[in-house]
Amino acid sequence: MLPTSELIKNTITAGLACSHLEVEGDGRHFSAVIVSDVFSGKRLIQRHRLVYAALGDRMREEIHALSMQTLTPEEFQK
């Protein structure tokens, strides 16, 4: 069974406090806009690793590709 955008969204929010989250996809390829205070002071690769950690095994086993915008609330407001 292919993952849904809603499943990906729920998995991310279960492991990462988000103030805003949008996920779109076709079951294999997804794109996400993720806004969280935990990204403050972190480089892009560190932000992506936090999202990958929240997704856990799903990222390795179910999701073929995930394009992400990882923003702090201040960056999102701009």
Protein Blocks (a to p, Z undefined) as FASTA:
>chain_A
ZZdfklmmmmmmmmoccfbdcdddehjaccdddddfklgopafklmmmmmmmmnmmmlmm
mmmbdcdddddfklmmZZ
